Amino acid sequence: MDGGDGAEAVAAAALVASTIPGSAIVIDPDDGPREPLPQLPLALHTSAALALQRVLQDGSGMLTGWVDSTDAAQWRHEVQQITEALGPLDREQ
């Protein structure tokens, strides 16, 4: 997954995760949609988590494009937090 698609996948997954009741993922109002998002179906949570898996897999442009390894580690940690907020992939849909 290249950098542009990967960045969009991470942003979309963060928005999805932010709609989950009790989620630790909070979107800055200046960066998010103008109107609150409704509660989204579990299938969309799963799709977002699968997209993040692709972003984090070996060979992804998002993983290889970092110059500063400290920034890369912080980014991976934040993406992992979004993934955890989305919940397990094997739940009922």
N, CA and C atoms as an extended XYZ file, in Angstrom:
279
Properties=species:S:1:pos:R:3:atomname:S:1:resname:S:1:resid:I:1 pbc="F F F"
N         0.860       -1.164        0.000 N   MET     1
C         0.000        0.000        0.000 CA  MET     1
C         0.906        1.226        0.000 C   MET     1
N         0.675        2.131       -0.946 N   ASP     2
C         1.548        3.299       -1.015 CA  ASP     2
C         1.164        4.349        0.020 C   ASP     2
N         2.006        5.353        0.150 N   GLY     3
C         1.829        6.358        1.185 CA  GLY     3
C         0.511        7.093        1.142 C   GLY     3
N         0.059        7.507       -0.051 N   GLY     4
C        -1.195        8.251       -0.153 CA  GLY     4
C        -2.394        7.425        0.264 C   GLY     4
N        -2.489        6.217       -0.283 N   ASP     5
C        -3.597        5.335        0.080 CA  ASP     5
C        -3.517        4.943        1.550 C   ASP     5
N        -2.305        4.703        2.024 N   GLY     6
C        -2.121        4.322        3.418 CA  GLY     6
C        -2.533        5.427        4.371 C   GLY     6
N        -2.170        6.652        4.050 N   ALA     7
C        -2.544        7.792        4.902 CA  ALA     7
C        -4.056        7.947        4.944 C   ALA     7
N        -4.704        7.773        3.799 N   GLU     8
C        -6.165        7.861        3.766 CA  GLU     8
C        -6.798        6.727        4.564 C   GLU     8
N        -6.233        5.534        4.478 N   ALA     9
C        -6.768        4.391        5.232 CA  ALA     9
C        -6.647        4.630        6.734 C   ALA     9
N        -5.513        5.171        7.166 N   VAL    10
C        -5.321        5.442        8.590 CA  VAL    10
C        -6.292        6.517        9.065 C   VAL    10
N        -6.446        7.570        8.283 N   ALA    11
C        -7.372        8.649        8.660 CA  ALA    11
C        -8.807        8.139        8.731 C   ALA    11
N        -9.224        7.355        7.741 N   ALA    12
C       -10.584        6.820        7.737 CA  ALA    12
C       -10.799        5.866        8.914 C   ALA    12
N        -9.814        5.025        9.185 N   ALA    13
C        -9.937        4.088       10.309 CA  ALA    13
C       -10.028        4.840       11.630 C   ALA    13
N        -9.279        5.930       11.764 N   ALA    14
C        -9.354        6.731       12.989 CA  ALA    14
C       -10.745        7.332       13.144 C   ALA    14
N       -11.326        7.797       12.049 N   LEU    15
C       -12.699        8.327       12.124 CA  LEU    15
C       -13.679        7.244       12.543 C   LEU    15
N       -13.552        6.061       11.944 N   VAL    16
C       -14.440        4.951       12.313 CA  VAL    16
C       -14.262        4.621       13.791 C   VAL    16
N       -13.017        4.493       14.239 N   ALA    17
C       -12.750        4.147       15.638 CA  ALA    17
C       -13.284        5.204       16.596 C   ALA    17
N       -13.268        6.458       16.173 N   SER    18
C       -13.741        7.541       17.054 CA  SER    18
C       -15.241        7.494       17.302 C   SER    18
N       -15.979        6.756       16.459 N   THR    19
C       -17.432        6.663       16.633 CA  THR    19
C       -17.854        5.555       17.582 C   THR    19
N       -16.916        4.711       17.978 N   ILE    20
C       -17.222        3.587       18.863 CA  ILE    20
C       -17.393        4.121       20.286 C   ILE    20
N       -18.523        3.835       20.907 N   PRO    21
C       -18.731        4.315       22.277 CA  PRO    21
C       -17.589        3.885       23.208 C   PRO    21
N       -17.062        4.823       23.957 N   GLY    22
C       -15.978        4.549       24.887 CA  GLY    22
C       -14.600        4.477       24.256 C   GLY    22
N       -14.493        4.778       22.965 N   SER    23
C       -13.215        4.701       22.270 CA  SER    23
C       -12.229        5.738       22.796 C   SER    23
N       -10.972        5.335       22.870 N   ALA    24
C        -9.909        6.260       23.267 CA  ALA    24
C        -9.445        7.121       22.094 C   ALA    24
N        -9.942        6.829       20.901 N   ILE    25
C        -9.546        7.597       19.714 CA  ILE    25
C       -10.438        8.830       19.624 C   ILE    25
N        -9.798        9.976       19.701 N   VAL    26
C       -10.514       11.257       19.642 CA  VAL    26
C        -9.943       12.056       18.471 C   VAL    26
N       -10.824       12.551       17.637 N   ILE    27
C       -10.416       13.340       16.479 CA  ILE    27
C       -10.489       14.815       16.847 C   ILE    27
N        -9.422       15.537       16.575 N   ASP    28
C        -9.406       16.982       16.802 CA  ASP    28
C       -10.505       17.605       15.941 C   ASP    28
N       -11.368       18.424       16.518 N   PRO    29
C       -12.461       19.020       15.748 CA  PRO    29
C       -11.977       19.797       14.523 C   PRO    29
N       -10.779       20.341       14.578 N   ASP    30
C       -10.242       21.071       13.421 CA  ASP    30
C        -9.839       20.140       12.287 C   ASP    30
N        -9.614       18.862       12.595 N   ASP    31
C        -9.185       17.888       11.593 CA  ASP    31
C       -10.300       16.962       11.134 C   ASP    31
N       -11.398       16.922       11.862 N   GLY    32
C       -12.460       15.971       11.574 CA  GLY    32
C       -13.573       16.551       10.740 C   GLY    32
N       -14.618       15.774       10.566 N   PRO    33
C       -15.779       16.239        9.797 CA  PRO    33
C       -16.504       17.361       10.538 C   PRO    33
N       -17.216       18.165        9.790 N   ARG    34
C       -17.949       19.292       10.390 CA  ARG    34
C       -19.109       18.822       11.261 C   ARG    34
N       -19.722       17.727       10.865 N   GLU    35
C       -20.859       17.168       11.598 CA  GLU    35
C       -20.420       15.864       12.262 C   GLU    35
N       -20.983       15.549       13.435 N   PRO    36
C       -20.633       14.265       14.079 CA  PRO    36
C       -21.032       13.086       13.196 C   PRO    36
N       -20.220       12.055       13.231 N   LEU    37
C       -20.537       10.848       12.479 CA  LEU    37
C       -21.534       10.002       13.266 C   LEU    37
N       -22.410        9.301       12.573 N   PRO    38
C       -23.329        8.397       13.278 CA  PRO    38
C       -22.574        7.150       13.723 C   PRO    38
N       -23.218        6.329       14.534 N   GLN    39
C       -22.643        5.034       14.873 CA  GLN    39
C       -22.585        4.220       13.589 C   GLN    39
N       -21.458        3.608       13.339 N   LEU    40
C       -21.245        2.897       12.084 CA  LEU    40
C       -21.362        1.396       12.294 C   LEU    40
N       -21.731        0.640       11.246 N   PRO    41
C       -21.905       -0.807       11.384 CA  PRO    41
C       -20.592       -1.520       11.691 C   PRO    41
N       -20.692       -2.651       12.383 N   LEU    42
C       -19.513       -3.448       12.719 CA  LEU    42
C       -18.725       -3.853       11.486 C   LEU    42
N       -19.393       -4.075       10.375 N   ALA    43
C       -18.687       -4.466        9.150 CA  ALA    43
C       -17.687       -3.390        8.735 C   ALA    43
N       -18.016       -2.142        8.974 N   LEU    44
C       -17.092       -1.059        8.642 CA  LEU    44
C       -15.905       -1.040        9.603 C   LEU    44
N       -16.136       -1.410       10.858 N   HIS    45
C       -15.033       -1.530       11.818 CA  HIS    45
C       -14.045       -2.580       11.318 C   HIS    45
N       -14.572       -3.707       10.858 N   THR    46
C       -13.738       -4.794       10.362 CA  THR    46
C       -12.967       -4.369        9.122 C   THR    46
N       -13.634       -3.679        8.202 N   SER    47
C       -12.957       -3.204        6.987 CA  SER    47
C       -11.824       -2.244        7.330 C   SER    47
N       -12.073       -1.368        8.285 N   ALA    48
C       -11.043       -0.414        8.698 CA  ALA    48
C        -9.857       -1.141        9.320 C   ALA    48
N       -10.118       -2.138       10.155 N   ALA    49
C        -9.038       -2.902       10.788 CA  ALA    49
C        -8.228       -3.671        9.741 C   ALA    49
N        -8.896       -4.236        8.746 N   LEU    50
C        -8.193       -4.940        7.673 CA  LEU    50
C        -7.317       -3.977        6.874 C   LEU    50
N        -7.820       -2.786        6.620 N   ALA    51
C        -7.016       -1.780        5.904 CA  ALA    51
C        -5.766       -1.428        6.707 C   ALA    51
N        -5.908       -1.307        8.019 N   LEU    52
C        -4.739       -0.994        8.849 CA  LEU    52
C        -3.736       -2.141        8.843 C   LEU    52
N        -4.218       -3.375        8.782 N   GLN    53
C        -3.304       -4.519        8.671 CA  GLN    53
C        -2.446       -4.386        7.420 C   GLN    53
N        -3.062       -3.986        6.311 N   ARG    54
C        -2.317       -3.820        5.054 CA  ARG    54
C        -1.317       -2.687        5.161 C   ARG    54
N        -1.702       -1.614        5.856 N   VAL    55
C        -0.797       -0.480        6.041 CA  VAL    55
C         0.439       -0.896        6.829 C   VAL    55
N         0.260       -1.792        7.792 N   LEU    56
C         1.352       -2.202        8.682 CA  LEU    56
C         2.152       -3.405        8.183 C   LEU    56
N         1.715       -4.045        7.101 N   GLN    57
C         2.416       -5.241        6.660 CA  GLN    57
C         3.730       -4.882        5.958 C   GLN    57
N         4.665       -5.836        5.980 N   ASP    58
C         5.961       -5.645        5.330 CA  ASP    58
C         5.772       -5.249        3.869 C   ASP    58
N         6.576       -4.309        3.414 N   GLY    59
C         6.504       -3.862        2.033 CA  GLY    59
C         5.579       -2.683        1.823 C   GLY    59
N         4.816       -2.318        2.828 N   SER    60
C         3.918       -1.173        2.712 CA  SER    60
C         4.735        0.103        2.576 C   SER    60
N         4.322        0.968        1.664 N   GLY    61
C         4.986        2.255        1.493 CA  GLY    61
C         4.936        3.112        2.742 C   GLY    61
N         3.921        2.914        3.549 N   MET    62
C         3.810        3.675        4.798 CA  MET    62
C         4.889        3.248        5.789 C   MET    62
N         5.304        2.022        5.749 N   LEU    63
C         6.329        1.542        6.681 CA  LEU    63
C         7.733        1.912        6.234 C   LEU    63
N         7.954        1.965        4.946 N   THR    64
C         9.312        2.149        4.439 CA  THR    64
C         9.677        3.605        4.169 C   THR    64
N         8.723        4.509        4.219 N   GLY    65
C         8.984        5.887        3.834 CA  GLY    65
C         9.495        6.799        4.937 C   GLY    65
N         9.773        6.274        6.120 N   TRP    66
C        10.182        7.118        7.243 CA  TRP    66
C        11.677        7.386        7.216 C   TRP    66
N        12.049        8.641        7.440 N   VAL    67
C        13.458        9.013        7.550 CA  VAL    67
C        13.903        8.882        9.004 C   VAL    67
N        13.058        9.310        9.920 N   ASP    68
C        13.372        9.305       11.347 CA  ASP    68
C        12.715        8.090       11.998 C   ASP    68
N        13.524        7.185       12.533 N   SER    69
C        12.971        5.954       13.111 CA  SER    69
C        12.122        6.227       14.347 C   SER    69
N        12.391        7.311       15.070 N   THR    70
C        11.572        7.661       16.236 CA  THR    70
C        10.161        8.022       15.780 C   THR    70
N        10.057        8.796       14.703 N   ASP    71
C         8.746        9.141       14.161 CA  ASP    71
C         8.014        7.903       13.669 C   ASP    71
N         8.747        6.998       13.044 N   ALA    72
C         8.146        5.761       12.539 CA  ALA    72
C         7.580        4.931       13.680 C   ALA    72
N         8.323        4.824       14.754 N   ALA    73
C         7.859        4.040       15.904 CA  ALA    73
C         6.616        4.674       16.523 C   ALA    73
N         6.589        5.981       16.642 N   GLN    74
C         5.430        6.683       17.187 CA  GLN    74
C         4.217        6.478       16.289 C   GLN    74
N         4.422        6.564       14.976 N   TRP    75
C         3.330        6.363       14.023 CA  TRP    75
C         2.781        4.945       14.141 C   TRP    75
N         3.666        3.949       14.183 N   ARG    76
C         3.213        2.556       14.321 CA  ARG    76
C         2.400        2.369       15.601 C   ARG    76
N         2.855        2.996       16.680 N   HIS    77
C         2.135        2.903       17.955 CA  HIS    77
C         0.732        3.500       17.830 C   HIS    77
N         0.620        4.648       17.188 N   GLU    78
C        -0.688        5.290       17.024 CA  GLU    78
C        -1.607        4.461       16.134 C   GLU    78
N        -1.075        3.872       15.080 N   VAL    79
C        -1.888        3.016       14.208 CA  VAL    79
C        -2.335        1.776       14.985 C   VAL    79
N        -1.474        1.238       15.818 N   GLN    80
C        -1.838        0.074       16.638 CA  GLN    80
C        -2.958        0.441       17.615 C   GLN    80
N        -2.920        1.640       18.176 N   GLN    81
C        -3.991        2.085       19.080 CA  GLN    81
C        -5.325        2.155       18.344 C   GLN    81
N        -5.308        2.649       17.119 N   ILE    82
C        -6.539        2.694       16.314 CA  ILE    82
C        -7.031        1.276       16.058 C   ILE    82
N        -6.116        0.383       15.698 N   THR    83
C        -6.476       -1.014       15.434 CA  THR    83
C        -7.128       -1.642       16.664 C   THR    83
N        -6.541       -1.424       17.825 N   GLU    84
C        -7.095       -1.977       19.064 CA  GLU    84
C        -8.476       -1.396       19.358 C   GLU    84
N        -8.670       -0.114       19.090 N   ALA    85
C        -9.976        0.516       19.330 CA  ALA    85
C       -11.050       -0.080       18.434 C   ALA    85
N       -10.665       -0.525       17.239 N   LEU    86
C       -11.626       -1.107       16.299 CA  LEU    86
C       -12.099       -2.487       16.756 C   LEU    86
N       -11.323       -3.138       17.594 N   GLY    87
C       -11.723       -4.441       18.119 CA  GLY    87
C       -11.203       -5.584       17.293 C   GLY    87
N       -11.446       -6.805       17.756 N   PRO    88
C       -10.936       -7.999       17.075 CA  PRO    88
C       -11.607       -8.203       15.721 C   PRO    88
N       -10.857       -8.776       14.798 N   LEU    89
C       -11.375       -9.025       13.446 CA  LEU    89
C       -12.321      -10.219       13.394 C   LEU    89
N       -12.283      -11.099       14.371 N   ASP    90
C       -13.072      -12.335       14.296 CA  ASP    90
C       -14.419      -12.256       15.016 C   ASP    90
N       -14.888      -11.055       15.300 N   ARG    91
C       -16.184      -10.943       15.993 CA  ARG    91
C       -17.341      -11.098       15.004 C   ARG    91
N       -18.519      -11.350       15.519 N   GLU    92
C       -19.736      -11.479       14.689 CA  GLU    92
C       -20.030      -10.138       14.043 C   GLU    92
N       -20.534      -10.166       12.820 N   GLN    93
C       -20.864       -8.921       12.119 CA  GLN    93
C       -22.346       -8.774       11.985 C   GLN    93
